[in-house]
Amino acid sequence: MPIEFLGIAATNDGSETTPRSGGSFDKEYTVRLGRAHEDFGWDRVLFAYGSGAPEPSAAAAWLLAHTDTLQVLLAHRPNVSYPTFAAKTVATLDQIGDGRLTVHVITGGTDHEQQREGDHLTKDERYARTREYIQILKKAWTSHEPFDWDGEHYRFADFVSDTFPVQQPRPDISFGGSSEAAYAVGGAEADVFALWGEPLEETAKQIERVHAAARAAGRTQMPRIQVAFRPIIAPTEELAWEKAHRTVARIEAMRNGNGRSPLSIARPPASGPENTGSQRLLEIAERGERFDRALWTPTAKASGGAGNSNALVGTPETVAAALLDYVDLGVDIISMRGYDLLGDAIDVGRYVIPLVREEVALRDRRSPAGGRGAAGDSRG
């Protein structure tokens, strides 16, 4: 079963190490970065969500109209639109892209960020809302007859859409998190469960928690697993580690005010991050800097555990071998985002992705039934 590669669809050239050179939405750069992913072997890119960032569904429409084969993963928070409206938006985007859109539903990890757009639910309430939201999306995309809904968070009558996705029966839905509530919702409803990169042992345990939640929800087909990393590569190990240390120094400089920091590294509250995933990253960083073949935690520590922040450091061969270790755990989708968004997308696509694809294809030829944690069609 082929491995899929997910990159980033940024609307400007800013990162944790580099101030952006212009406004928050640079149309030309958005297309240039997307086409680089398309040209260098990536399967799809993620448009992330931030309360003050450019609206991602509009940016996704722009990129879909300017690419040919690249798929787009659209991050979406349930608090910003009613689920029936979101279902029509996604269906329309899927029509624009000729079946190239998937959706990543975000519950929201911090109260402060959610409250910026009027969402004052507690974390547990947000997870309950997310589950109901996903259920409505699925029904709206597949029902050709009017239906009513009377749930805890949503109530409507006689809705039927006249706009359906190209993908049948519907686009995939991904979901992420590291709390018990996240495992329960994603295990029950998601086609893809997204994790941040952690050591192999911790990742294996998280995958089992997701699978246990899926089984508890009565599913026989498990969600596919996605794991995210920050690649730091160079022609030699020595150069890669020098680059890694320079990267951390630049992250720290940006967070100390020497540049305009992007939303993804906004300074966390003094009490530490609220979300379980970031807490886990910081706890792992306290235990050590290097794990397994190439996992490096100082990038996560320097960014305060903000999002996907653990790095894989080494030559392309070392990083590819490290990714294959995660494939052996049952990972189906590898998400990577460099600190030089454009340059790293090209370099990883040119030097790392082919190595992983070749080895996975070789393994599949040797064992046609699949020797890793493939679970077949994940639609629940």
DRENTI-812277 format. One line per 5 residues: their letters; for each residue x, y, z of C-alpha. Coordinates in steps of 0.001 Angstrom, whole numbers. Example, Ala and Ser with C-alpha at 12.3 -4.5 7.8 and 13.67 -1.06 7.14 Angstrom:
% DRENTI-812277
as	12300 -4500 7800  13670 -1060 7140
END
This chain:
% DRENTI-812277
mpief	0 0 0  1659 3286 -1083  2704 5882 1464  1256 9373 1065  3162 12602 1688
lgiaa	1535 15747 3048  3241 19147 2856  2188 22664 3793  173 25168 1768  1357 28484 3199
tndgs	-35 31818 2053  3264 33626 2719  6960 32821 3168  7161 33317 6942  8144 30493 9288
ettpr	9386 29994 12834  12878 30952 11624  12170 33611 8993  10015 36758 9079  7601 36945 6190
sggsf	8594 39310 3424  5161 40813 2753  1503 40531 3655  -286 37535 5117  -1728 36464 1745
dkeyt	772 36448 -1100  -1114 34972 -4058  1970 34343 -6162  3902 32673 -3349  907 30476 -2479
vrlgr	853 29126 -6031  4645 28849 -6259  4822 26772 -3082  1899 24589 -4148  3389 23924 -7569
ahedf	6729 23032 -5987  4971 20336 -3983  3155 19162 -7119  6366 19051 -9156  8461 17238 -6553
gwdrv	6302 14276 -5668  4107 15342 -2767  538 14045 -2711  -1224 16919 -968  -718 20069 1064
lfayg	-2443 21358 4197  -4032 24771 4506  -3842 25314 8269  -6253 27428 10303  -5534 30416 12560
sgape	-8015 32919 13918  -6295 35872 12241  -4864 34094 9205  -6224 34255 5638  -9455 32278 5273
psaaa	-8269 28804 4228  -11187 27699 2037  -10759 30753 -187  -7009 30152 -364  -7690 26490 -1171
awlla	-9936 27503 -4070  -7136 29711 -5406  -4563 26922 -5246  -6873 24251 -6655  -7533 26505 -9642
htdtl	-3776 26881 -10255  -2634 23265 -9908  -3457 20093 -11802  -2900 17033 -9612  -1988 18310 -6137
qvlla	-4550 17431 -3489  -5513 19891 -767  -6270 19181 2872  -8430 21979 4278  -8288 22643 8024
hrpnv	-11645 23690 9439  -12930 24603 12899  -16571 23767 13649  -17127 27037 15537  -16715 29202 12425
syptf	-19635 27913 10343  -22756 25780 10542  -22121 22182 9389  -24589 22336 6498  -22808 25433 5183
aaktv	-19429 23745 5598  -20684 20686 3722  -21661 22851 745  -18370 24738 873  -16336 21541 798
atldq	-18485 20033 -1953  -18037 23154 -4066  -14260 23118 -3525  -14159 19460 -4464  -15928 20382 -7697
igdgr	-13373 23144 -8360  -10523 20702 -7794  -12081 17764 -9658  -12026 15586 -6556  -8802 16818 -4916
ltvhv	-10080 18080 -1545  -10071 16474 1901  -10946 18049 5268  -9105 18221 8582  -11561 19039 11373
itggt	-10003 20891 14315  -11660 20856 17725  -9401 23627 19067  -6598 23119 21552  -6690 26365 23545
dheqq	-9564 28324 25046  -7871 31633 24220  -7537 30923 20506  -11113 29644 20291  -12483 32668 22121
regdh	-10899 34979 19554  -13740 33952 17231  -16470 33742 19824  -16199 30100 20875  -16636 29808 24650
ltkde	-17350 26101 24958  -15199 23990 27245  -12760 21514 25715  -15052 18545 26423  -17997 20417 24924
ryart	-15924 21215 21844  -15108 17542 21326  -18797 16601 21593  -19635 19311 19069  -16901 18095 16711
reyiq	-18270 14563 16696  -21753 15807 15881  -20339 18147 13227  -18520 15341 11434  -21630 13166 11493
ilkka	-23632 15962 9847  -20955 16533 7198  -21029 12868 6248  -24814 12815 5980  -25012 16089 4044
wtshe	-22501 14778 1481  -24285 11469 951  -27999 12116 1479  -30082 12961 -1576  -33252 13190 488
pfdwd	-34113 15942 2985  -33232 15114 6590  -33739 16609 10025  -31226 16886 12853  -31929 17295 16557
gehyr	-28652 17003 18427  -26894 18512 21401  -25249 21308 19423  -27163 21484 16120  -30823 21474 15195
fadfv	-32317 21908 11736  -35118 20540 9565  -35590 19421 5972  -32048 20043 4733  -30853 18602 1465
sdtfp	-27925 19819 -576  -27935 20339 -4308  -24125 20365 -4384  -22236 17105 -3892  -18545 16254 -3895
vqqpr	-16873 14721 -6916  -15410 12035 -4645  -17840 9268 -3897  -19236 8509 -1500  -17539 11577 68
pdisf	-14171 13240 789  -12024 11859 3569  -12094 13513 6983  -8971 13692 9119  -8788 14565 12788
ggsse	-6008 14819 15349  -5249 14979 19038  -3605 13188 21919  -6224 13287 24682  -8693 10554 25590
aayav	-11492 12687 24167  -9574 13051 20895  -8981 9310 20620  -12699 8684 21212  -13934 11158 18589
ggaea	-11298 10413 15965  -11444 6676 16544  -15182 6738 15969  -15481 9212 13099  -12204 9951 11282
dvfal	-10889 8386 8101  -7400 9609 9025  -6081 10171 12555  -3242 12706 12704  -446 12605 15287
wgepl	2552 14834 15909  5912 13128 15636  6993 11443 18860  9483 8646 19579  8592 5279 18069
eetak	7495 3752 21369  5103 6588 22172  3776 6645 18609  3030 2918 18710  1083 3391 21939
qierv	-913 6260 20463  -1790 4213 17393  -3080 1437 19614  -5173 3931 21594  -6735 5169 18344
haaar	-7438 1618 17210  -8917 712 20596  -11253 3700 20388  -12275 2705 16865  -13038 -844 17996
aagrt	-15001 491 20967  -17096 2515 18513  -17885 -659 16579  -15595 -49 13626  -13924 -2942 11872
qmpri	-11845 -749 9527  -9285 1329 11398  -8524 4988 10614  -5380 5515 8599  -2556 7022 10642
qvafr	-717 10244 9807  2425 11428 11642  4049 14866 11293  7693 15966 11493  9982 18889 10697
piiap	12733 17657 8330  16256 19079 8646  18446 17529 5943  21894 18145 4471  24408 16181 2337
teela	26328 14944 5408  25394 14162 9009  27753 16852 10272  26185 19511 8053  22678 18384 9028
wekah	23413 18755 12745  25032 22134 12213  21893 23188 10347  19705 21839 13160  21476 23913 15799
rtvar	21263 27024 13624  17549 26369 13237  16961 26279 16991  18938 29488 17452  16761 31209 14856
ieamr	13533 29907 16431  14642 31302 19783  15576 34634 18214  12182 34900 16525  10339 34092 19748
ngngr	12378 36714 21584  11051 39374 19240  13726 39567 16557  11286 39290 13661  7584 38903 12992
splsi	6594 35511 14333  3916 33568 12472  743 32488 14247  2088 28975 14757  4681 30122 17295
arppa	2726 32728 19210  4092 32732 22731  2181 30230 24920  790 31276 28306  3230 31304 31219
sgpen	1453 28284 32686  2344 26240 29608  268 24905 26703  -3318 23784 27332  -3508 21040 24742
tgsqr	-2333 17519 25523  -305 17149 22341  1949 20117 23133  2287 19000 26734  3465 15603 25488
lleia	6058 17173 23182  7517 19249 26009  7547 16285 28382  9451 14215 25805  11894 17104 25287
erger	12581 17167 29015  13506 13468 28862  16120 13956 26170  17154 15582 22908  17637 12563 20619
fdral	15446 9509 20214  15559 6512 17910  17299 7002 14571  16909 10745 13966  14164 12334 16125
wtpta	15340 15583 17733  13317 17505 20337  15054 20918 20818  12966 22397 18003  9824 21500 19957
kasgg	11254 22865 23188  12335 26110 21506  8856 26664 20059  7056 25865 23314  5647 22644 21919
agnsn	3659 24591 19345  2143 22175 16883  4191 19914 14649  7636 20753 16009  9812 17649 16561
alvgt	12489 17324 13875  14085 14485 11962  17747 15370 11412  20315 13823 9080  21168 13052 5503
petva	18287 12203 3168  19160 8534 3651  19002 8824 7450  15715 10717 7437  14190 8293 4919
aalld	15232 5348 7116  13687 7074 10139  10421 7577 8265  10415 3900 7299  10626 3033 10998
yvdlg	7279 4801 11405  5901 3050 8332  6744 -203 10096  4469 893 12965  1537 1241 10572
vdiis	1811 4886 9539  114 5547 6194  621 9302 5714  3779 11274 6459  3380 14996 7033
mrgyd	6487 17163 6740  7070 20904 6777  10520 22427 6682  11643 25747 8120  12478 27063 4651
llgda	9022 26307 3284  9842 26415 -422  13421 25190 -377  12713 22309 1977  9625 21253 8
idvgr	11851 20930 -3059  14760 19237 -1265  12617 16742 648  10653 15992 -2501  13821 15511 -4508
yvipl	15976 13584 -2033  13823 11966 696  10420 11084 -737  11787 8922 -3594  13853 6855 -1143
vreev	10828 6118 1021  8554 5367 -1927  11106 3008 -3489  11594 1043 -287  7852 791 432
alrdr	7212 -384 -3141  9972 -2979 -2780  8462 -4243 455  5013 -4404 -1093  6349 -6491 -3980
rspag	7974 -8869 -1522  4825 -9105 615  1746 -8310 -1531  -604 -8749 1425  1098 -5830 3191
grgaa	3514 -6180 6050  2590 -3011 7921  -514 -1750 9678  -2687 -1259 6611  -6376 -1382 7463
gdsrg	-8089 -1124 4106  -10877 1377 3434  -11148 3601 6484  -14561 5136 5888  -16713 4803 8964
END
